[in-house]
Amino acid sequence: MAGIGARVRLVGSVLAIVAVSACGGSTADKVRRGSIPMETFSAEQIFERGEFELSRNKGADAAFFFSEIERLYPYAELAKRSVIMQAFSYHQAKLYPESRAAAQRYIDFYPADEDAAYAQYLLALSYYDQIDEVGRDQGLTFQALQELRKVIEIYPDSEYARSAVLKFDLAFDHLASKEMEIGRYYLRRDHYAAAIKRFRVVVEDFQTTTHTAEALHRLVEAYLSLGLIAEAQTAGAILGHNFQSTDWYEDSYKLLTSQGLKLKVEGDNWLSDVYRQTIKGQWL
């Protein structure tokens, strides 16, 4: 019977917190103003309130209640759990710096805990979820790649590793997309040397992404515009070897052959090195 009584008191206390919130304004705000003495509630009751706020998609308020557990009951069993819940709640509210701080705190304090992998994954997501626009600052993409790599390398057997690999590939592709965007910008304005520099980065550093075929075609266009025939033909040769089924190959083939040129390796240049390294396996 005592067990039942304890549960009744627990539910009653949680309902008391909920009831106060109906009087206007969020419960978290009332606590901050001192209208509700949070010290009168147990760690379990405050945790339940945090979960309730999460169920209402009130991530910021949920994070506040979870942080109160950490403040009031630092040695309670729920204190550790409240840190990871703060990271999750802040992320739900799109308060990414706060989510990162909580996730990093969990990793620092509990590196061997089973939820450390999830904390690292949340930390990576706090960067990754902000890089959906190509035109945005690519510093976020670099940060996402670094943190996703940690999930993959430090927690390879976790349930988050596979998702981290997929997101890593997408973020990597995103960086290549940014280089392509800038390269096209220069190409449209006849700034061929600047365009070539960007497309070269894609071919050399992002060759596993979906943008490599277009980068090679754009190199054909840029080099032909500069009268650098050997480089244009070599870019076409690489394109024909690896991406013959693409429209980019068809466009380069028409462009080169219309000028009486062939898609073949010519001269001694950086593209010749790429050809030897990637096609013939002659690493230098």
C-alpha positions, 0 to 999 in steps of 0.5 A: 500500500505504501508503494501505491501511496507514493505513486499517488503523491508523485502523480499529484505533485506533477499534476500540481505543477501542470495545474499552476501553468493553466493560470497564465504563462509557462510553468518554466517562466513561473519557476524562474520568477519564483512563483513555484518553489521548485525545491519542493519537488523531487527529481522524479517529479521534475523529470516527469514535468520535463517529459510532459513539456517535450510531449507538447513540443515545448523543447525550451521549457523541457530543457529548463526542467531537466536543467533544474534536476542537474542543479538541485539534485546533482548526485541523483540517479536522474541527474545524468539522464537529465543532461542528455535530455537537455541536449535533446530538448534544446535540439528539438527547440532548434537552440543548437548552441545550447544543445551542443553545450549540454551534449558536450557536457555529457561526453565530458562527464560520462564518456564511457556511458552507453548514451555517450554515443547519442550525445556525440550524435546530437552534437553532430546534428546540432551542426548538420541540421543547419547546413541545408542551404548551399549558400550558407556559411560552410563552416557549419558543414566542416564542423558537422563533418568533424563531429560525425567522424567522431561518431563513426570512429569512436562509436562504430558499433553504436546504433548511430554510426550508420546514420552518421555515415550517411549524413557524413556523405551528404555533408561531404557532397554539400561542400562539393556543391558549394565549390561547384556553385562558386565555380559556375559563378566564375565561369558565367563571368568568364573568370576561367582561372578562378573557375578552374580552381574551384572545379579542380578542388572537386575533382581532386578532393571530392571525387567520390561525390555526385559532382565530379562528372559535372566538374570535369565537363566544366573543366573542358569548357573552361580550358577550351575557352582559354585555348588549353587544348591538352587539359581540355582533352584530358578532362574529357578522357577522364570523364569518358572513362568514368562517367560515359553514361552521363549527360556531362560526357555527352556534352563534353564529347560534342564540344570537343569533337565539334572542334576536331578534338579527341577525348584523350590524355595529352601533355603533362599537367595535373589532370594527367596525374589524376588520370594516372592515379585514378585510372591506371593506379600509378600513384605518384 
